[in-house]
Amino acid sequence: MDEEIIDKLTEIVGKDYITMDDADLVAYATDVLPGGFKKPDYVLMPENVYQISEILKFANKKKIPVIPRGGGTSELGGCMAWEGGIILELRRMNKIKKIDADNLMAIVEPGVICQQLNKEAKKYDLVFPPTVPTESVATIGGMVASNSSGLRSAKYGATTDYVLALEVVLADGRMVRIGKAVYKTSSGYDLVHLFVGSEGTLGIITEITIKLKPIPKYFATAYGLFDNIEDCARAVNEIIKSGITPAGLEIIDLPSQKAVNQVAKKSRGKLSEVSFPEAEGLLLFEIDGHDPDQVKRDKQALQAIAKKHGCKDIIWAENDEERERMWLARKSVLVVLVQKQPTIAIGDTILPPSMMPDIIRFMQNAGKKYDMDVYIVAHSADGNVHYMIPYAETEEELGRVNALENEILNKVIEWGGSISGEHGIGHHRMRFMKSEHGESLELMRAIKQLFDPNNILCPSTIFPE
Ligand SMILES: Cc1cc2nc3c(=O)[nH]c(=O)nc-3n(C[C@H](O)[C@H](O)[C@H](O)COP(=O)(O)OP(=O)(O)OC[C@H]3O[C@@H](n4cnc5c(N)ncnc54)[C@H](O)[C@@H]3O)c2cc1C
């Protein structure tokens, strides 16, 4: 270990906020990527933007990799030190600097946890809508860097739709403010949204100005039961075309429902209260709004469309507790699968919504071909279909799951879709970047070179060799 490096880093953050202890390095050697493990050399816990600037100036000079880390819930090895170096643990930077209720905005540090922000915003009847199932761990910095979205994206969009301005520290330590606390601007290049989804490869996000929304007051939430998943997908298409914009429109396949029900039965926590009704195709939908009559009208219209497409039963939540249980069941799908088998290949493919029946069928058939269980859920209004494929850690099974994943992702690219609607690329999916982006990958490389010529920020992520 180089004493000069240790002395300098210790001088910047203070001796209590640097660690090289083996136990700590092991704790930071992985995120949620199955089987991923690579120890960093140092873990630093900076307190403010000035310390981050000093760290980067020094790391850039010495060409030491720096990997920002929020909640560490990336499933793709995005916050792992693949080439060693520094993990920049940002959770000490967790201040909500301002809630501007008049303008529906908030200014936060990157380590603020999504749920923490929503708790504070609720005091003003406001919400940051792009929640993720990991909302009690995921940070706003990590969500911006990954352009996260999910359960409510049908109506409320992705994180990118809420980011107005950023403070970032560039690879050479320069602190830069980009964007403005205004709802739109036509002034110059849109650097803010270049950083959204950049997965830590262009700079460290140290402050975020985001939009908030008023919390809706009325909800109608239901399970729609279908005889097959294709009918479910067709109903979704017509719902979108009808002009109704549900806040949630989630497809859950039968194997996923069964997995949740099995684990819920044995669980002692909140999960023990949930159960899916079990149908070949299940649609969880939610309408929300500020006008009870509008919610009622949308509810009736949506029910009629679902019925037209073969929905045989609709089970409406009678109260808030039931509504929360329905959502908890949905949020638990991956959670229960991981408990059964920690090694799981996870995908979040996206195609135009009308192609959902085709890609779901393709995934199911590919699963049969490789003799692997494929679990499917979808944020269906976006056409964002997730697969989860548990596998044993044997060479033979790893080979099969890789071949199966290649087949699915190559098909998505061939059909004009994208391999990631929300989770990002990280390390695990670098290999598909060339086939998805072709020539434009070179433009991305040029941008990376401009921002980070020494490639110290999150090396071995996004860009294949
Ligand atoms: C069970 C489960 C379910 C999930 N479901 C969803 C889902 O529905 N939708 C979804 O979008 N994601 C989902 N995810 C993925 C993940 O939880 C989200 O992307 C989350 O928003 C990441 O936040 P984080 O703070 O954990 O980021 P991290 O995992 O810490 O970091 C993610 C990436 O951002 C970079 N980064 C972090 N902070 C900064 C910063 N301040 N500046 C620059 N770069 C930074 C990291 O280097 C890394 O590349 C799921 C994960 C799990 C485990």
The ligand as a Tripos MOL2 file, in Angstrom:
@<TRIPOS>MOLECULE
LIG
   53    58     1     0     0
SMALL
NO_CHARGES

@<TRIPOS>ATOM
      1 C1        -34.7010   -5.9470   -5.4530 C.3       1 LIG1
      2 C2        -34.3020   -4.8340   -6.4210 C.ar      1 LIG1
      3 C3        -35.2830   -4.2530   -7.2190 C.ar      1 LIG1
      4 C4        -34.9390   -3.1990   -8.0730 C.ar      1 LIG1
      5 N1        -35.9110   -2.6370   -8.8320 N.ar      1 LIG1
      6 C5        -35.6290   -1.5590   -9.6090 C.ar      1 LIG1
      7 C6        -36.6540   -0.9090  -10.3820 C.ar      1 LIG1
      8 O1        -37.8210   -1.2820  -10.3850 O.2       1 LIG1
      9 N2        -36.2910    0.1510  -11.1250 N.ar      1 LIG1
     10 C7        -35.0090    0.6190  -11.1670 C.ar      1 LIG1
     11 O2        -34.7540    1.6100  -11.8570 O.2       1 LIG1
     12 N3        -34.0290    0.0170  -10.4780 N.ar      1 LIG1
     13 C8        -34.2920   -1.0430   -9.6870 C.ar      1 LIG1
     14 N4        -33.2910   -1.6530   -8.9730 N.ar      1 LIG1
     15 C9        -31.9020   -1.1640   -9.1160 C.3       1 LIG1
     16 C10       -31.4980   -0.0760   -8.0790 C.3       1 LIG1
     17 O3        -32.1250   -0.3020   -6.8410 O.3       1 LIG1
     18 C11       -31.8420    1.3460   -8.5320 C.3       1 LIG1
     19 O4        -31.2450    1.6400   -9.7700 O.3       1 LIG1
     20 C12       -31.4290    2.4160   -7.5000 C.3       1 LIG1
     21 O5        -32.0110    3.6470   -7.8440 O.3       1 LIG1
     22 C13       -29.9310    2.6240   -7.3790 C.3       1 LIG1
     23 O6        -29.7010    3.5450   -6.3060 O.3       1 LIG1
     24 P1        -28.4380    3.3540   -5.3320 P.3       1 LIG1
     25 O7        -28.3670    4.5240   -4.4290 O.co2     1 LIG1
     26 O8        -28.4960    2.0250   -4.6740 O.co2     1 LIG1
     27 O9        -27.2670    3.4220   -6.3820 O.3       1 LIG1
     28 P2        -25.9260    2.5770   -6.4020 P.3       1 LIG1
     29 O10       -26.2540    1.1400   -6.6130 O.co2     1 LIG1
     30 O11       -25.1130    2.9250   -5.2220 O.co2     1 LIG1
     31 O12       -25.2370    3.1660   -7.7030 O.3       1 LIG1
     32 C14       -25.7700    2.9400   -8.9750 C.3       1 LIG1
     33 C15       -24.8670    3.6000  -10.0200 C.3       1 LIG1
     34 O13       -24.8500    5.0120   -9.8330 O.3       1 LIG1
     35 C16       -23.5310    5.4910   -9.5420 C.3       1 LIG1
     36 N5        -23.6870    6.5340   -8.5320 N.ar      1 LIG1
     37 C17       -24.2340    6.4180   -7.2950 C.ar      1 LIG1
     38 N6        -24.2440    7.6200   -6.6820 N.ar      1 LIG1
     39 C18       -23.6900    8.5130   -7.5420 C.ar      1 LIG1
     40 C19       -23.4030    9.9060   -7.4870 C.ar      1 LIG1
     41 N7        -23.7230   10.6490   -6.4330 N.pl3     1 LIG1
     42 N8        -22.8030   10.4930   -8.5540 N.ar      1 LIG1
     43 C20       -22.4930    9.7790   -9.6560 C.ar      1 LIG1
     44 N9        -22.7300    8.4560   -9.7630 N.ar      1 LIG1
     45 C21       -23.3290    7.8340   -8.7220 C.ar      1 LIG1
     46 C22       -22.7580    4.2740   -9.0790 C.3       1 LIG1
     47 O14       -21.3770    4.3990   -9.3410 O.3       1 LIG1
     48 C23       -23.4030    3.1720   -9.9070 C.3       1 LIG1
     49 O15       -22.8620    3.1780  -11.1910 O.3       1 LIG1
     50 C24       -33.5930   -2.7320   -8.1380 C.ar      1 LIG1
     51 C25       -32.6150   -3.3410   -7.3290 C.ar      1 LIG1
     52 C26       -32.9600   -4.3910   -6.4970 C.ar      1 LIG1
     53 C27       -31.8800   -4.9910   -5.6390 C.3       1 LIG1
@<TRIPOS>BOND
     1     1     2 1
     2     2     3 ar
     3     2    52 ar
     4     3     4 ar
     5     4     5 ar
     6     4    50 ar
     7     5     6 ar
     8     6     7 ar
     9     6    13 1
    10     7     8 2
    11     7     9 ar
    12     9    10 ar
    13    10    11 2
    14    10    12 ar
    15    12    13 ar
    16    13    14 ar
    17    14    15 1
    18    14    50 ar
    19    15    16 1
    20    16    17 1
    21    16    18 1
    22    18    19 1
    23    18    20 1
    24    20    21 1
    25    20    22 1
    26    22    23 1
    27    23    24 1
    28    24    25 2
    29    24    26 1
    30    24    27 1
    31    27    28 1
    32    28    29 2
    33    28    30 1
    34    28    31 1
    35    31    32 1
    36    32    33 1
    37    33    34 1
    38    33    48 1
    39    34    35 1
    40    35    36 1
    41    35    46 1
    42    36    37 ar
    43    36    45 ar
    44    37    38 ar
    45    38    39 ar
    46    39    40 ar
    47    39    45 ar
    48    40    41 1
    49    40    42 ar
    50    42    43 ar
    51    43    44 ar
    52    44    45 ar
    53    46    47 1
    54    46    48 1
    55    48    49 1
    56    50    51 ar
    57    51    52 ar
    58    52    53 1
@<TRIPOS>SUBSTRUCTURE
     1 LIG1         1 GROUP 0 **** ****
